[in-house]
């Protein structure tokens, strides 16, 4: 008993300090200093939360810009379910795996069909290779730019106007030095929807 009381006391103290006080303090500080990030980097449309800036959305219609391929699957059926945030994961197929190569060839063929005249050498890797999470919200500027002819044809908007939308949705490098410029696909498609529907 002599050693048990101090042990219980220290355990309760650490539980209160690290399990309750510290998380509450960090939550309060982040709400004051970084409220946008602390609340999930929410993207709002007409006052309603429609997405997070850090979680990609699935767009497959010709009138929208497409994001990176997603290999996530349904948690109930185990069938492909692109951008399912409940099953964030890559395909885990090795670069030499024939199934992966076949999937990439299929994605290249779909892109070339949707954009007549597009050459394989013009296709950036991020439009045919999935990300590690399956939820990547961003694509390269090049990946957005090569889709402009398809989106222009489907929407009737001019290519110059669409280029301006891509530029408006481009950010990075982080702190001006880390990484490359990227385009957030959800934010770009929201701007596109606003241009189409006002």
LINHUWO-V968344 format. One record per helix or strand of 3 or more residues. SS is the DSSP state (a for helix, b for strand). FROM is the first residue (numbers start at 0). TO is the last residue. If there is no record, write none. Layout:
BEGIN
{{SS/FROM/TO} {SS/FROM/TO}}
END
This chain:
BEGIN
{{a/1/32} {a/34/37} {b/41/44} {b/47/51} {a/84/86} {a/97/113} {a/119/121} {a/124/126} {b/137/139} {a/140/144} {a/147/154} {a/158/167} {b/181/183} {a/184/196}}
END
